[in-house]
Each structure stands twice: as C-alpha cells, then as structure tokens.
Amino acid sequence: MLLKHNLVRGLPSMSYKDDLLCGAYQKGNQVKNFVSSKNIISTSRPLELLHPDLFGPTRNTSISGKRYELVIVDDYSRWTWVMFLAHKDESFNVFFKFCKRVQNEKRVCFTSIKSDHGGEFKNVNFQLLYEENDIVHNFLTPRTPQQNDVVEGKNKSLQEMARTMLNDNSTPKHF
C-alpha cells in the first residue's frame, strides 16, 4: 500500500508474494492438527470460567529445572497464563497464588473451572479451595482431551510458537 500510493519517499520496489511462509514458521507447525477451533464463548464476563491444564513432563528440562507447564485460559477473553513447574505436586501452590493474585488485580472472582480428571486438580487441597471460594469444578470425560479444546488448542499454539522461535533463531535442541 505504501509503495502503491507513493506514501514513503525512497521506498525500494519489491515484489510481495503473500502465499509464501517463512521457513521457521513452516518448521514450527509441522504437527498434525489436534483440535478444531469452534470459537464458541459460553460465558458472559471475564474470569467467569477458567480452563486449567497441566502438561509435561517435557523432553528437555529448562535452564531453571522446570519440566511441567500449567496453562490457564479464560473462557471469555481467551487470555492465557502460563506457569512453569519443576514437579506436578507444585500445581496447587502455583494455582492458589494465581487465584489470589488475579482476583486481587481484577477485583472479580471466578465462579467455575473446567478441567480434565488429572489428579493435580482432583485432590483435597483443590477441593477445599473450591469450597472456600464457591467455585464449581466441572470435570470432563476421562481420556477425551478433545472436550477441553480451549486449553488443548492453546497448548498446541504455545508449543508451535516456542518451536517456531527456537527454529528461527537456530537455537540448540536442548532449549
């Protein structure tokens, strides 16, 4: 547009092909599609429903010794928080701190959580947290990650972005 309308002086003439993708992007997206996006929002305000998921252990440990990622997605805004953990058993403490921080910052309490049947969200500590804060915990059918498409799709996107950035910068595989 700038060249076409002569809006910038000295802009070099170049041919632009919009059907080409950069090599880093192509390499980063070389995985089979897992979840199809539906773009359905089932809530009426931010932080009404959260989708948490813990994935890992990753093949490689981070420099700080983290092997698990706790991903939390807000259903309304699709805002995403990612926290890195060294062990699965840290998930309650990290989630508890996250809840208090977000509720204090936004001055809003979330009322519902939707997660899989992972043991990290299905224990006594989490049950007490839900009861104390009047949070409804909806469990999905076991062994069906397709039902948790919001956070599973976000996990896939995050992994693709990380892979793309690593490939683009020729970073060694151990990162």
N, C-alpha and C positions, 0 to 999 in steps of 0.2 A: 504494500500500500504506500509506504514512504517513497519508494522508487517510482512507482506508477504515477503518483501525483506530484512528484518532484518536490517533496516537502523538506528534504535534507540535502544541502549542498555537498558535493563531493562524495556522495554515497556510491560505492562501486557497483557496477552492474553485475548481477549474479543470477543464475538460473536456480529456481527453487522447485524441488520435487517433493510434494507432500506425501508420496506413497513410500518413501524410504524411512527406515528406522535406524537409530544409531546401534552400533554393534553391542554396546554394553546393555542396552535395553533388551535386545533380542536374546542375549545370553541369559539375562536375569529372568526372563519369562519363559524359559524352556521347561515348563512343568505342565502336566495335564490339568485341565480345568477341574476343580473340585466341587465348587458350589456355584450355582447360577444365582445372580442377583435378582431380587424381587422388588426392591425399593418400596417396601410397604412399611409405613411408620404406624405403630399400634398404640402410641401414647400421645398425650395432648400437651405435655410440657417437658422441658429438660429435666433430667435426673429422676424421672418417674420410674423408669425401668432400666436396669443395668444388665449387661451380658458379660459376665466374667469367664475367663478360660485360662487354664494353666497349661502351657505346653513345654515339652522337654522330656528328658534331657537332650540338649543339643549335642551334636557330634563333637564340637570343639568347645572347650571352656574359654570364657572371656579372660582378658588380662586380669580382671579383679576376681576371678574364680566363680563366675556365675554360669549356670547351665540351664536354668529354667526361666521362662518369661510368663508373667501374669499380665494378661491383656484384658482391659475392661472397656467396654463400648457402651456409650449412652444411646439408647434406642431412638430418642427423639432427634438429637443433633448429629449422631454418629461420631461425636467427639471420642477420641481414644486415648487411654492412658496405658503406658507400658512400664512395668516394673520388673527388674531383673533380680532373680533369686539364686542363691547357691544351692539350696535344698528345698524340696517340696514342703517340708514342715515349717518353713518361714511364711507360708502363704497367709495364715491367719493374722499374724502380726502386721504384715505389709498391708493386707486388706483393711484391717482395723484402723491403722494410721491413715490410709487413703480415705476411708469413710469420714473420719473426723475432720480431716483437712478440707475435703471437698464440701462437706456440709457447712463448715465454718466460713469458707470462702464465698460460697454461693448463697448462703442463708436459706437453703432449701434441703429438705430431707427426701431421700429416695424411698419409694414405698415397695418396690418389687425387684427381685433378682431372678434371672432365668439362666440356669446352668445345667450342665450335664451331671451325671451321677458320680463325678470324680470325688474321691474321698477327701480331697483338700477342701471342698465346700460342704461336705456332708459329715460333720463331726460335732461334738458337744460345744466347742468354742463358738463355732459359727451359729449353732442353734441358739445359744444364749444371746449372741449379738443380734440375731434376727428378732428374738422375742423382746429384748430390751428396747429396740428401736422400731417396733411394729413393722417389720419388713416381711413381706410374703416371699417365700422362696419357691419358685416353680421349677421342678425337675423335668428334664426332657427324657424321652425314652432311651434306655441304656443302649450303648453301642450304635447310635444314629447321629453322628456329627452333622448330618445334613439338616437336622431340625434346629441346630444352633448356628444357622447360616450367617447371622450378623457377625458374630465374633470369629467364626471359622473363616469367613471371607476376608475379614480384617487381618487375621493371622497370615493368610496367603499373601495378601497385599504387602504386609510388613516384610515378609521373607523375600518377596520379589524385589522390593525396594532395596533391602540390605544387599542382596545378591547383585543387583544392578550397580550399586555404588561401589561395591568391592571389585567387580569386574572392570568398571570404568577407570578406577584408579590403580589397576594392576596390583591389588593388594594380595599378599600371600594367602594361601588357602587356610592356614591356621587361624586367621581372623574371622 
